[in-house]
Amino acid sequence: MSTDMIITLTILVIAAGLFMSGKIRSDLVAICALILLVLFDILKPAEALSGFANSVVIMMVGLFIVGGGIFHTGLAKKVSGQLLKMSGKSETKLLITVMLATSFIGAFVSNTGTVAVMLPIVVSLAMSADVNPGKLLMPLAFASSLGGTLTLIGTPPNMVIRETLSNAGVAELSFFSFSPIGIVCLVIGTVLIVLLSKYVLPSNNKSGAGKKEKSRTLKELAAQYSLSQNLYRVQVTEHSPILSKQLQELQMTDRYCISLSEIRRKTSHKNPFFKTISQEVAGPKTIIEADDILYVNGTFENVERFAQENQLEIMDHQAIERVADQSTEHFASAEIGIAEVLFPPSSRHINQLIKQTGFRERFNINILGIQRKGEYVLHQLKDEKIRFGDALLVQGAWSNIARLSQEQEDVVVVGQPLEAAASVPINHKAPLAGAIMILMVVLMILDIFPAVISVLIAAVLMVATGCLRSMEEAYKTINWESIVLIGGMIPMSIAIENTGAAELLSTNLVNSLGSMGPLVLLAGIYFATSTLTLFISNTACAVLFAPIALSAALQMGVSPIPYLFAVSLAASICFAVPFSTPPNALVMTAGKYTFMDFIKVGLPVQILLGVAMVALLPVFFPF
């Protein structure tokens, strides 16, 4: 062994030890390993930095953005809702449903693309079912790799062995030549993963543990103030006497003891991908138009009197209205929201009447309710005097609520309005996000462009079409720890290959096992490939071992097909470490996993599945 090889393997072992300890961030460990390889002159600076220019890393960045668009438009929640209906809230059924759905997609799309599509869906599914996402995300990553064993295009190693066998004139593999052994692999792998995930992965919801929310959610605020019990929708008819009048002319508070918080009206968009209803905060000079839907607060008797006297129609609660979002009790959308406002002792608003605060005039903000000593005042608010200890529930454009929060001497807005705005799904964009996702999948299946270009097209479209509100929001969807981890570890595989460590391992393996029979050699090739794929890419691993396996089989006078399939399967089934494949890295942070979580679940599955494949490959492909 050369000095460079010893140094490289030593750095690798130390890095693996630090990964397992979990005391130092994984991305920092990867960068330190990278620096050491350069300092010892094992890698040139250009080689060391090549990982961050690697198409896999660029593709991961794009896939995080695509996943963010799927999540922020509420598409993930809708799809997860359908999966939840299929599987119920049984954790085992959820796990099996997620794995089978992921495997099916993984048979036609790269495992990285599959996980990117499914990740936000599965997180939303876990939250809806009150299951720790960590119970589902690692199996999701593993299922994407298992799905790749089903078809020719499922994973690059399949293409590598097809090319090797074809060039040698041994066999021509078809699209579904991999399916029989792939299905068996999927079934065995799913059983093993379900059992180990159920009993090894933590059941408590880590993402919520130990965290106390500083502010209530929009749903909780609406429910706390019982807003929905006092909210009625009234539609303006063509013959109503209030048509073309300004809101202040109606004197709704004085005459009917009700208040109008919001108006929704039709827009000119005919495309279902865009909103057909606009949501506006009602201001004093807002002009009433035909077919407007008025959201009014008050008792039913007063609302009914207002509707009858002005020829308005009270809408049934089941009436269909195409709006951006119904999930926050009609009070919040991507543009408009609600927030709670407190008053410090020195506030000039203490002892002021609500109508004297100027909230509506200065900030175009409505007061929906007052919380006072555990009780709630919801009617005739304008003549209520603000007392110390009161909390007001306000509604308005998120930008106006943020502007109000800057008045820190007089008011304290609970929470972060702009962050709350970003958390509201842009539901009317969900079909568009779905179309972009399907376009990406189709482009990847048809192989019209390189996979990374297909992903970048989808990422750009997510921002350009408004599925993500801005580039800043797009950048926030990227998990940079995973990106740096993969970018930093890719050069490690270059060092392993350049120093000859990979070739030394493979050659010695074949020389030592070749005389012990075809089954022993098959096991040796499988587990050597399986071990090496932990540290270098599955494609590089398949390229390295495919010719070795072919040559060894021909020398022994047996069929090389089972040996080449062993290389393909072993290179694809890599579960034991988080940095070995992009899917593992993608779910690591989202699932709150440690390095040891992958060891506990992934390593036993990888070994047991290897034993099963070595035993079954000669059955499907005799020597």
Secondary structure, 3 states (H helix, E strand, C coil): CCHHHHHHHHHHHHHHHHHHHCCCCHHHHHHHHHHHHHHCCCCCHHHHHHHHHCHHHHHHHHHHHHHHHHHHCCHHHHHHHHHHHHHCCCHHHHHHHHHHHHHHHHCCCCHHHHHHHHHHHHHHHHHHCCCCCHHHHHHHHHHHHHHCCCCCCCCHHHHHHHHHHHHCCCCCCCCCCCHHHHHHHHHHHHHHHHHHHHHHCCCCCHHHCCCCCCCCCHHHHHHHCCHHHHEEEEEECCCCCCCCCEHHHHCHHHHHCCEEEEEEEECCCCCCCCCCEEEEECCCCCECCCCCEEEEECCHHHHHHHHHHCCEEECCCCCCCCCCCCCCCCCCCCCEEEEEEECCCCCCCCCCEHHHCCHHHHHCCEEEEEEECCEEECCCHHHCECCCCCEEEEEEEHHHHHHHHCCCCCCEECCCHHHHHHHCCCHHHHHHHHHHHHHHHHHHHHCCCCHHHHHHHHHHHHHHCCCCCCHHHHHHCCCHHHHHHHHHHHHHHHHHHHCCHHHHHHHHHHHHHHHHCHHHHHHHHHHHHHHHCCCCCHHHHHHHHHHHHHHHHHHHCCCCHHHHHHHHHHHHCCCCCCCCCHHHHHHHHHCCCCHHHHHHHHHHHHHHHHHHHHHHHHHHCCC
